[in-house]
Amino acid sequence: MKLKRKSINIIGLISAVIFLLALLYNQFVPELYRWTAFLIGSLFILVMIFRKLPKTLIIVMSVLMILTSTLLFYTQYSAERILDYFEKEVNVVSFVVLKTNPIQTMEDAKGKFFGKLQIMEDELSNYLSSQVKAKFGYNMNLLTYNENEDAIGSLDNGNIDVLLLDDSIWEYLTDENPAFISRVRVIHTISKEITKEDIKKEVEVDKDSFVVLISGIDTFGSINRRSRSDVNMLLVVNPKTGKVLMVSLPRDLYVQLACKNDAYDKLTHSGIYGINCTVQTIENFFEIDINYYVRLNFTSFINIVDALGGVTIYNETTFISHDGFEFKKGNVTLDGTLAHHYVRERKAFEGGDGQRIQNQQKVLTAMIKKALSPTMLTKIERVVGIVSKNIDTNISSTEISKLIKLQLNKGIDWQFSSAFITGTDAYRPTYSIGNMDLFVVIPDIDSVVSVKDIIRNMMDEE
């Protein structure tokens, strides 16, 4: 009998110690709750040591503390899984030949002529040459072209056999010259990893206003692959007032790229030079600091919406997307695939990209509200598993824990508002494509000044 009592006491002590450790480990429990629970756990240990508690009470308390400890450890672990910072980005270059060309492999291309565009940076070009030399044992005969059309023409007339296309050019040609894409095949790809500089500007997110860039890149697959930034949206968060301002910028906005000596280009093209280029370009455009970013791609977006169990939005007008999906007027529930087609559509609207921006803001608001709803507790494992593999962010678990504590302490009913930059359609040359004029949106100065004021006022509110 004494052994049984001793065993129960040991179990009680171990459970209480684990509970105290879990409280110290978990960063999400508000301080008042944390120290109250810590005091209760400590008193339980002291009382159990110096007084003979009923065995049933010890067992019940032990079970409760183990269950609570498991939840505390799991929530902290989950946050660390969700908030994944990719230290490296990947730039992918494709080696393409005409489908009519007998070359099948890189070995077959030995002694042939290769072509690249002048805008391909020397560092990348040299890396490709060294990789081909190391893997296939020969030096590329590499010709350089100023324009896309010159390079494509040389491939067509046989002056070169292999054309090197990095992501930016490949994606541009997919949109603007699909006939060319249908005439070529890829015989090899080389990926180059680029280490990102950490450029976040930390603030006390539970006390001070901060800005987050939501960057949606124009690709499927791996989240760390560089690609065009198809969606660029700022979340301006003021924890004092419980307000969130969503600011959207047209993907084709004509801006100066911070990472390319302020050369003019479409904002969407900033993504092919990495997330830091997008962040710094928008910072310069608005003359503000962007504290954090969240980057996701098509795969991320679809998977996260599905993990949330879909989202419901109000659609103002019936329309059919260019790829055949119909969205009726009224409340519409979107799964991941439908949400993806909904936020990308612009050709069906007279307002074009302006309407698409509003739809993107609508879906993102619905996603945030769904993620904060109590129903998500039953889906936490699925959501964590999906999100952890599908976003890249420099927001830390410590910063997220502060926001969660703020929410638990104050129960804020966040108010969402929106703003967006307008502009004039035009055609201009761009840094990433060369001298060829591309469709761009020239920012309206009054719109820019107005949005700057809205951001500043939002952040300064008490």
N, C-alpha and C positions, 0 to 999 in steps of 0.2 A: 504493500500500500504506500509506503514511504517513497519507494522508487517511482511509482506512478505519479505521486504528487511532485516529486523532484523533476520528472520528465516534463510535466505540464508547465512547471515554473520556468524551465529552460526554454521551452517553446515560446512561452510568453515573453521572456527577455529577448530572445532572438528576434521575434516579430516586432517588438517595440524598437529595438536598435535599427532594424531594417527600415522601419517607418521613419525614424528620425533622419537616417541617411537619405531616404527618398525625398524628404522635405528639403534637405539642404541641396540635393542635386537638381530638383525641379525649379526652373526659373519662372514658371508661369503663375504660381500661387501668389496672390497679393500678400504683402508683408503682414498685414493684420491677421489674415487667416493662417499664414505660415507660422507665426510665432505663437498664436493661440493653440494650433495643433501641436506645435513642438512642446509647449508647456504641458498639454494634456498627456502626450506620450512620455515626457520625462516624469510627470507625477505618477503615471501608471507604473513605471519602473520602480520608483522609490517606494510606493505603497506595496507593490508586490514583494519587494525585498524585505521590508520591515513589518508587514502585516500579512496574515494568512487570509488571502482572498478565496472566495468560492471557486472551485475548479471550473464550473460551468461559465462563470464570468470571465475567467482567464482565457478559456477556449474561444468564447464569442469575441472577446476583444482581440485575440490573436488573429482570428479569421478576418475581422474587419480591417485590422492594420495591414495584413498581407495583401488583401484585395486593394486597399487604398494605395499601398506602396507600389503595387503592380501598375495601377493607373498612373501614378506620378512618374514612374520610370518610363512608362510607355509614351506618355504625352511629350516628355522632353526628348526622347529618342525619335519620335515621329517628327518633331519640328526640325531636328538636325538632319533627318533624311529628306524632308521637303526642301529645305533651304540649301540647295546645292550650288556652290560657286565653281564654275569650270575655269581653271586657271589658264587653259589653252583654248584657242579657236583653231579651226581647220580650214585651210584654203585648198580647194580641189581644182586641179587642172586636167582637162580631158585632151587626149591625143586622138584626133579624128581624121578619117580618110573618106573619100567618096566610096559609096557602096559598089561602084563599078571597078574600083581599084583592087588589084589582086593581093595587095598587102593585107595579111591577116593578123600579124603579130608585130611586136616591136623588133623582134629578130629580123623579120622580113624587111624592116625599114632601114636597116644598116646601109649606109652609102647614099640614101635618099635625101631629098631636101625637105627641111621642116620650116614652118613659118610661124611667126608670132606678131602680135600687135605692139606698137611702140609704147603704149601705155602700160604694158606689163613691166612691173618694176624690176630693176636689175637684180635685186636680192632674190626674187622669186625665179627669175630666168636662170641665174647662176645655180640655184638649188636644183632646178629641173635638169640642167646639163650634168651636174655632178651625180644625180641619181641615175640618169640614163647610162652614164659612163660606168658607174659602180655595178649596176645590175646587168647591163647588156654588153658592156665592153667596148663601146664606141662613142666618139664625139659627134654630137648632132651638127649637121650643116644647117645653121639656123639663119633664116632671112627675116628681116624686120619690115613691117608695113605700117604706114601711118593711119590707114583707114580700114574699116571692116570690109568694105566692098572690094578694095584692092587685094586683100588677103583671100577673100572668097573667090575672086576672079582668078588669082594665081593657082588656087586649088583646082578650079574648074578646067583651066587650060593646061594643067600639068606642070607648071613652073615649080610647084611644090607638091609633095605627096602627102604630107602630114601637117595639119594645122593645130596649133596649141590654143585651146580656148579655156580661160579660167571661168569661174562661176558667173562673173558679171556679164561677160560676153555671151556665154552659153544661154543664160536666162533672157538676155536681151533678144537674141536671135530666135529663141523659142517663141517669144511674143510677136516680134516684128518681122521675122523671116522664117516662118514655119516650113516653107517649101525647102529651104536650105537644110534645116534639121532633118527633114524626111529623106534627104539625099545622101546623108553621111552616116557613118557608124563609128563608134568609139572602140579603138583597139587597146587603149591603156589609160589609166588614170594615176596621177601622183598627188598625194596629199601632203601639204606642208603645215606643221603645227606652229602657231604663233602664240607666245606667252603674252597674256594681257597684263597691263599695268592696272593696279587697283586704284581707281580714281574716285571712289565714293567719298562723300563729305558727311561724316557722322554728326547727328544731332540727337538731343534728348527727345525721341519720338513721342513720348507720352506728355511732353510739355511744350515743345516747339513745333512750329509748322515745318513741313518738309515736302519735297517733290520727288515723285517716283516716275520714271519713264517706263511705260509699257511698250516694248518693241516686239512686233510680230514679224518674223522673217519669212521670206517668200520661198519656203522649201519644205519638203517632207523629210523624215528620217532623223538623223542625229541633230540634237539641239546645238552642239558646239560648232556646227558647220557655218561658215560665213555665207551670207546671202543678202539679197536686197531686203531692206526694212519696209515691208508692205504696209504695216500699221505703226504709227507713231503717236502715242497718246500720253499726255502728262496727267498724273493724279496729284493734285495739290491738296495736301491733307492738313487741316488745322485741328489738332486734338483739343484745343481750348473751347472751340465753338461747336465741335462735332460736325464739321462741314468738309465735304470732298468736292473739289472742282475738277472736272474732266475737260482737258484741253486737247483737241485733235488738230493735227496738221495734215494737209493733203500729201499723199505719197509723192506727187510730182512737183512739190514746192521747189522753186528755184532758189537755192541757198549756196552759201560759201562753205565748203568742206573744211572743217578745222584741221583735219589731219593731212590736207593736201595744199597747204599754204594759201588757204582761203580761195581756192579755185572754185568756179561755179559749176554746180551739178544739181541733179534732182536729189531731193532728200532721201528718196528710196535707195539711191546708189551708195549712200554713206554706209549702209549695212555690209556691203561687200568688202569694206576696209575694217570691219569689226565694230562691235557694240560701243567701244570707247569713242570711235569716230562719230557715231550717231549722237551719243551723249554730248560730246563737246561741241558738235555743230549746233545742236538745239540750244545748248547753254549760251553760245555766242549770239544766236538769233534772238533769243528772248532777254539776254543779259541777266541771267539768273543762274543759281547753282542747282544742279540736279543731284540730289543726295544719293539716290539709289536707282537701280534699274531692275526690271524683270523682263527676261527675254524668252519668247516661246515661238514655235513654228506651227505649221499646219497640223502636224501630227500631235503636237502638244495640245493645241486648242481643241481638236476633236476629242482626244482622249480625256481631257479634263472635263469638258461638258458632259461626256458620257458618264464619267465617274460621279458627277454631281446628280446624275439621274435626269439630265436635260434641264432646260430653262424655259420659262414661259414669258413671252413679251407681247406687247400690243403692236400689231402691224397696221399702220394707217391706211394703206391702200393695197389692193390685190395686184400682184405682179408675177411674172414668170421670169426666172433668171435665164441668162444666156445659155446655160447648159441644161435647161428644161425643167427646173424645179419650180413648182407653183406655190406661192405664199398668199393665202387669202387674207382679206381684211379682218381685223379683230384679234382676239387673243390666240396666239399660236405657240404651241409647245415644240421646241426644237431639240432634237438629239444632236450629237456631235457633228455628223455629216451635214444635216440641214443647217445648223448654226454656221458652219464653215461657208456654205454656199450663200447664206443670208448676208453675212458680213462682208463678203467679197464682191457682191453684185453692185454694179454701178451703171451698166449699159441700159438697164431697164428703166432708169429714172431720168426725167428731164433735168433734175438737179445734179446728175452724175455723181462725182466724187463727194459732193456736199451731202447728198442723201446717204451715201455709203458711210460716211463719217458718223452721221446721226445714228444709223443702225448699229454701228460698232459700239458706240457709247451705250446704246440701249441694252445690247447683249452683255457687255461687260458689267453694267450695273446689276443686271439680273443674276449674273454669275456670282458677284460679290455678295449680294443679299442671300442667295441660295447657300453659299458657303458658310455664312454666319448664322443660318437658321438651325434650330435645335434638331431638325430631322437629320442633319449631317452626322450626328453622333453615332447613328447606326451604320453609317457608311465610311467611318473614319479610316479603316484599314485599306479599303479600296481606293479612297481618295489619296491617302498618303502614298500608296504604292504607285499610283499613276503620276501624281505630281512630282514625286522625287526623281523620276526618270525623264521628266518632260519640261522642266524649266531651268533656266540659268539665272541666278540672281546674286547680287552682292549684299542683300539684306541679311543680317545675321540672326541667329535664333535669339540672341539677347535682345535685339531690337523688337523682334516679334513678341517676345515675352512681355516686354513693357506695354505694348499695345493691348495684349490680352488682359494683363492686369488692369489697365485703364478701363477696358470694356467691362470686366467683372466688377470693378469698384463703382463705376458710374452708370453702367447699362446704357451707353450712348445710342440714341436712335439717329444714326448718321444721315445727314441730309446731302443729297447729290444734286449738283448743278453742272451745266456744261457750257463750253465756249469752243469756237473753232476759228481758224484762220481762213480768210477768203482770199481770192486772187483772180487774176486774168489769164485766160488761156493764151499760150504763145508757143513759138518754136525757137529753140536756142541750142547752140552747141553745148556739150557737156564734157567734163573732164574725163569721165570713165569710158566714153564711147568715141570721143574725138571731135572732129570738126563738123560731123553730120548734125544737122538740126533735128532735135527731138522735141516731142510735146512736153511742155513744162507749164507750171502755174506760177506766174509772177505775183508775189505777195502784195496784197493791198496794204499800203502804209497805214491808213486809218484803222484797218482791222488789226494790224500788229500792235499799234499803240494802244488800242482799246483793250486787247487781250492782256497786254503787259500790265495795264492798270488794274484789270480784274484780278490777275494773279497777285499783284502786290497788295491790293486791298484785302483779298482773301487771307493772305498769310499774316497780315498785320492785325486782323480782327482779334479782339480779346473776349 
